[in-house]
């Protein structure tokens, strides 16, 4: 294969300019105020696929935001790689905590990224990583080195639960037929220790509402005489963990797989500096479930976290009220074998049951998905590992991730395909947070590495 590194070096300024333009688009799928921006971003991705070398590109309408499909079929008898990614992004809130506007990309040098990192919402999750595949295709097509067929499925609703992709996949099994699915929406340990994600957690996401009196009340006249929904909600939430940070919902752990001591020992071989971890987050100590390490807590153990909580008066100054309502958004990260619908039902039942008299509780499930573990003895994994060895000069470490990509399990169920999680992000990329960024070294290294996966996968499938 002609050197992809040389091609990247020759075109890196253009590659940077292109991703900057894509990152300027506020494709926030969770906020309908940005619906036209999301649609415009889909069109931009379709245009990029066309220019990169796809012979057929279409913007596929759904009941929500469109899915961008592209393909280049060079020989039906050759293997087919399906690339999945998403062009929608998380809301940038709280905007005031960004050092620069979230949709005005800037390049800054950091301690971890001395070569520079691009700061913008979606830089790492997932526009930057998705776009690596577009540019990798360009390299393979322009240099006449595409060794197999390739298809792209880039959606615009991943950040809101991929609510319409299941229907699209079920209705387009033949179109999406493939031998392996390639996804870059995860990270690696570091440039010194490349890793391939072999496991993802599932997700159950709910919103809770606690209602007390029929209106906001004067806290002097009514304080102490009626239930305060915020006080009650916080007590209910606090009761969801015991003193060992074990989740107290009955049945929650019934299907949680306990890894053997041997498996945990293998996990512990991955390099991890607890002091550097705490320093990067500016915390005095880590916190979590008793009996497990930090890397186990955020990957092989289920969790329950409050993602947002509100109620009453939050404006400037003081307003002495007992609010009528209080709300919280709660997510549960699940491990393989935990069914997200079952966990959601268990949460609804338990949270409703622990509510005291004097308040009413409503739980609204939002979305969820299954966890996923990919084997490391498949041709696809071996091809990915060899691709990393070629460009990094080191064998990658298999690593489970704490994140969730719910549609991965769906793909295996509907299309019968395994997924390879070829992520180039870093833990410090601040995805879903203010000042999200993506190291330029990793962006270019991804474009350099992906063509080798195509090469080795095709050779090993022969």
N, C-alpha and C positions, 0 to 999 in steps of 0.2 A: 504494500500500500504506500502510495506517495505520502510523504511526511505531512500529517495534518498539522503538526506544530508550526511548520513553516507557513502553511496557508493561513493559520490563525494570526501569526506574527505580521504577515503582509496585510491582513484585513482588519486588524484589531480596532483601529480607530472607527472604521465604518460599523463594525459590530457594536461598538459602544454607542455610537450615535443612534443606531436603530433601536437598541433597547431603551435608551433614554426617551425616545419619542413614544414608545409603547407605555413606559412608566408614567408619562404625563397624563395618561387617560385615567380619570377617576372611575374605574369600573367596579363600583361598590354594589354588589348584588343584593345586599341586605337593605338598602335604602332606595325606595322607588323614585326618589328625587333624582337619582343618577341613572335611571333606566335607559335613556338615550345614549349616555356615555358607555354603558355596558354593550349596547347594540353596536355602537361605533367601534368599540374595541374588537368585537367579533369580526367586523369587516376588515379591520386592520390586520388581524391575525390571518384571515383568509388570503389577503393580498400578499402577505409575507410568505405563506406556504406556496402560493402560485409562483412567486418570484424565485423561491428557493429551488423549484424544480418539480413540484407535484404536477402530474398530468391532468388531474381532476380535483377541483376544490368546490365545495358547496357549503353554504350557510344553512344548516338544517333547523327549521323552526320547531319549537317545543311549546308546551303550555306556559313555559317561563322564558328564560333567555336561550338564545340559539346555541347549538353545538356546531363547531367548525370541523368539518371533515375534509381530509385531503388524502390522496393516494398517488403512488407511483408504482405501477406493476410492470416489472421488466420481464418476468417469466412466471406464469402460473405454477410451474413445477418447482420453483425455488421457495425457500421458506419465506414467511411473511412476519414482519415485526410491526406490532400496533403500538404507537406512541400515544400515551394519555397525558394530558396536562390540563390546567385551567387558567383562564384569563381574567377571572373575577378576583377581587381582593377584599380584604377585611376593611371595615370602617377605620378611619385613622384616629378616632377619638382615644384619648383626649388630645386634641390638636395643639393645645397650648404647651404640651410637654415635648413637642418636636423642636429640634434645634434649627430645622429648616422646613419649609412647607412640604407636606407629604407627597404632593403631586408636582413638585418642582425639583426634579432629581439633581443632586449635587455629588461630586466626587471628593472624598476626604481620605487622607491617610490616617490610619489608626495603629495602635500597638500591635494588634493581631493582623492587620492588613496594611503593611508598609507600602505595598504596591498600589494601594487605594481601594476604596469600597464605594459603591454607588448607594446613596441614601435616598430611599423613596418607598412608599407603600407598594408592596408587591414585588420589590426587588429580588427577594429570595423566595417568597411564597406567592405566586409560583411563576410570575412572568419571566424573571431572569432565568430560572432553571428550565422552564418550558421552551424559552427561545433558544437555548443551547441546542436543542434538537433540530430546530428550524435551520440554524446555521451549520450544524453537522450534516444535514441533508444537502445543503447548498454545496458544501465541500465535496461530498461524495458524487453529486451529480456533475458539478463543474469539472471535476478531475476524472470523470468517467470511472468511478470506483465504487458505485453502489452495488453491493454483491447480492442483494436479495430485494424482495418487495417490501414496501413500507406504507403504512397507513397512519393517519393522524386523527385523533378524536380529542378536541380541545373544548372543554365545556365552560359555561359561564355561571354555574351555580354551586360550585364545590364548597364555597364558604357559607352557604345556607343549606347544606345537607344534600346536595346533588338530587334535588327532589324530582327531576324529570328524566334523569339519565337512565333509570331502570326501564322505563317504557321504551325509550329510544333503543337501548341495547336489545331488549326482547323483540322489538320489531325489525331489527336490522342484523340479525345473527349472521346471515350469509355475507353481507357487506363487510362486517367487522371480523370475519373469520381470520384467524391468525395462529401462529405457532408460539408466540410469546408476547407479553405486554411489557413495555418499557416505560417506567415512570421516574421522573426526577422531581420529587416534591418532599424530599427528606434531606438529611445531612450526613456528614461524616465526622469522625473524631477530630481529625486535623490533617493538614497537608503532610505532616510527618508520619501520621498513622491513618492512612486511608481505610475506610470501612464501607461495607455494603449492608444496608438495612435488611434484616431477615424477618422482622416481626413488627406488627403494628397493633396498637390497642384499639378496641372498639369504642363506641360512644353512645351515651344516652343523654339527651339535653332536654331539660324541662324548665318551665316558668311557674312560679308559685305566687299566689295572691292570698293574703290574709285580710279579711274584712272584719272590723269591729263595729263601732256605732255607725249610724246612717249618714253621718256628716262629720267633718272636723269639729272638735270640741275645744273649748277654753280649758287649758290645762290647770288653771287654778280652781275653776268651778267643778271640774269633773275628774281631775287627777287623783288617782288612788281609788276611784269608785267604779271605773269601767276598765275593761281590758284595752291596753294600748297595743295596736297591731304590730308596731315596730318592736316593742319589747317582747311580745309573744313570738314573733317570727325569729328574732335572734336566739331566743331560748330553744325554739324548735330546731333551728339549724345547728346550734351548738350540741344538741343531743344526738346528732347523727354520727358523731365520733365518740369513742370512749377514751379513757385516760391513756391508752396505748395507741391512739389514733387509728383504731380499728373501726370500720364502718358498722353501725349498729342495726342496720335494716335486716330484719329476719330473712334468711334465705339468700342474702347477697353473695355469700362466698360458696354456695353449694357446688358450683361448677368451676371454681377457680383451681387451676392446675398448680400443684406445688412442685417446683423444679427440684430435681435431685441435688444432693450436695456436689456431685461431680459436675452437673450443668452449671451450678452457681459458681463453682471454682473456675470453670472456663470463662464465664462472664467476667470474673474478677481479674482476669489477665489483661483486659483492655486497660490502657493507660488512663489514669484518672487522678488528678491532684485536687484533693478536697479543699486545700487552702486557696488555690487559684480559683476554684469554683465559687467559694464564699467571697473572695475579693472581687470577682467579676460582678457579683450580684450585690455587693456592699451589704452583706449580712454577717452577723457575728457567729451564727451557727446554722446548720441544716436542721430540718424538722420533718418528721414523717412517721410512718408506721413502725412500731417497735419490732426489732428482730431482723430488719432488712437494711441493706446499704442504700446509699443515695441512688446509685445506678440501678438497683433492683426496684426501689420504690417508684422510679419514673419510667419503668419499662415492663416488668413482669408482674407488677401488683396493680390491682384496680384502685381507683381513687374517687373521691367525691369533693368537688370544689364549688364554692360560690363564685360566679363570674360577674355578678352585679347585684346590688341591693339598694333599694330606694323607698322613699315614703315621706310624708310630712313636708315640712318647709325646708328647702335647701337654698333659698336665695340669700342675698346679702343681709346682714343684720339679724335680728331676732324676731321670731313670731311664736308665741307660746301656745301651741296647739297639741292636742292628741289627735293624730291623723285617723281618718276613717279607714285607710287602706295602707298596706305595706306589701312590697313586691321583692322577689329575688329571682335571678336566673341561675340555675344550678346544672353543672355538667358532671357526668360520671364517666371516667375513662375505664374501659373494660378490657379484660384479657381474653385470649381465645377460649372458646367453649361457653363463655357467658353470652346468652342471647339478649340482645339489647331490648327487644320488646318485653321479655320476661322481667328484666331489671327495671324497666320503666314502670311496669305494672306493680312490682314490689314497692317501688318508691311511692307511687301514688297511694297505694293502700296504707303503707306505714305512715306517711306524712299526714294523711287525713286522720288516721287513728290517734296520733299523738297530740292533735289540736285540743286545747282545753275548751270548756264551755265558755261562751262569751264572744267567740270569734267563729267565723266561717272560713273554710279553706278551699281554694280551687287550684288544681294542678293541671297545667296545660303542657302536654308533651310537644316538643318541636320536631326534632329529628334524631336520627341515630344510625348506627351501623355496626357490623361485626368486626372483631379483631381478625388478624391474619398472621400466619407464619408460613414462610416459604422455605422449602428444603434447600440444602446447600450441596446436594449431590446431583442436581439436574444439569443438563447440557447448558441451559441458559445461565445458571449461576457460574458454572465453570468458565463460560465465555466472558462473563462480566469480570470475574476475578483476573483472567488473563489480560483483559483490556486495561485494568488498573495496573497490573504488573508491567505492562508495556509503557504506560505514560508516567506512572509514579515510581517505578523501579522497586516496588514492594508488593507483597501479597496482602490483599485487603483483609481486614478483620470482620467476620460476621457479627452484626450487632442488632439487638432489638431496640426499637424506638418507642417512646412514650406517646407519640402522636397518633393521629387517626386519619386514614383515608378510606372511608366506609365503602367506597365503590370497588375496592380491590377484591373483597369477598364476592361481591355481586358479579364481577367479571368472570371469576372462576366458575361460579354457579351457572351463568348464562352462556358463556363462551367456551368453557372447559379449558381455559388457559391459565398458566401460572404467570405471576408478575415478578419482574425484577425491579427492585427499588434502587435506582442508580442516582443517589442524591449527592449534591455537591455543596449543600449549605453547611453552616456552622451553628453550634448551639448559641453563639453570641449574636446571631443575625437579628435578634429582636423581632422575629415574626410575630404578628398580632399585637405588637407593641409600638409605642412611639420610637422613631429613629430606626425603623427597619432598614437593613442594608444587606448587601451581597458583595463579597470580596471579588475584585476584578480577576485576581489570580484564579479563583475557583470557577468563575464564569468562563474564562478562556480555557482552563484545563478541562472543563466539561465538554466544550466543543471539540477539543483535541482527542478526548477519550472515547466519546460515543461512537465514532466511525469504527474503532477497533472492536467494539462489541458486535457490530454488524458483521465485520470480517470474520471474527472467530466463531460467532454463532452459526454463520452460514457454512463455514468449513467443518465444524463439529457435527452439523446436521446432515452432511453429505453421506 
